[in-house]
Amino acid sequence: MDKIRVLHLIPNLVKGGAQRIALDICNELQTRPEVKVALLYWEGKNQFEFLSENLEVHQINIQYELSFSRQHRINISEYEAFVDDFKPDIIHTHLYPAELVSRENSRKDISYFTHCHDNMRQLEKWSLKTLASKQKSVEYLERKRLMKRYQKCDNQFIAISKDVQLYLESNLSKSLVNNIHLLPNGFNYEGFFQSVKSNLSDPVRLINVGNFIPKKNQEFLLEVQEKLNHEQINTELTFIGAGTTFLELKEKTATRDIHNVRFPGKKDDIVTFLKESSIYVHSALYEPFGLVIVEAMAAGLPVVSLDGKGNRDIISDNENGFLIEQGGIDTFVQRIKDLIKDKQLYNRIARNGQESAKKYNIRNYTDQLIQIYQPALRRSSMGGK
């Protein structure tokens, strides 16, 4: 039997959740004897060489810029040449720019899958907000062009949470709504697993992982640590990541004299940091899914998180973690204190979280992904586009 040939396309391989998920999927697909997989990107350097060394990864040159005057600047010849050579059955795309490039000249013998890592604002229907800025107007032009191409290739969509699924159902045309597949992201469960700690460290180590951008809301966690300091609860807070608000938060930590806060920056060995910690804390204002939450659960950490919508699919409050209303800082602090003081509570939440994380194992995920691919493959082989 011929192998299923799957091409993943992503704009870049900088350190981010979408990039890591794409690589995890490709690595697992490569273990399947029935699959041949390749990954393309075009911007910057590959910051995930430690995850991609055994994969077929190629960097290409791409130019894609639309203009209201129809003086579009589009050069995707290297992408088209790779498609000609690789002959994929499936093109699986990650992040919005990859949508534009890959659907520009869709082919009848290829099935196209959009991996929706969040609620892509570029897919929103027209509204008065569209006129509010040049960027929104350009995005509307792109959306109009893209929707026509989605229709042409009978595009399939992978929603990583119920919240993302509802967003797609609200913004896609009726003919595409039936092409939405709910499939939460997967991860390497065995790589993160460790037994639940029998004793907590002193100080108790809190950890947060994520890009330093406004929606991740890390300042909230500084306030949490400040309150714990004032109540003389001995905790240490570690932030893993970098981004636009990184320096600002480091300065606030110093000027407000908040104790026991560490900023190691971006790290490859997130697993090590999680395993050395005791409680995972999550503060995002919006979270389309929350992969790092299930990673922390697998590492045996109880999770205390603000409600970011998408993470409702993962956390059942007071069962496998704590899910707290946005802004509820006193409740957030209290849950941390409860976990520190009540060993039975700590063990129950941690073990239930670990059990919940099992279902996101990348092997199970890939089994389901291949099942989603199969109907599209049958349509392609019958010339069904």
Helices and strands as residue ranges (DSSP letters): E 4-9, H 17-30, E 35-41, H 49-52, E 57-59, E 63-65, E 73-75, H 77-86, E 90-94, H 96-103, E 111-116, G 121-123, G 128-132, H 134-153, E 156-159, H 162-171, H 174-177, E 180-182, H 189-192, E 204-209, G 214-216, H 218-230, E 235-240, H 246-255, E 261-265, H 270-275, E 279-282, H 291-298, E 303-306, G 310-313, E 322-324, H 329-341, H 343-357, G 358-360, H 362-381
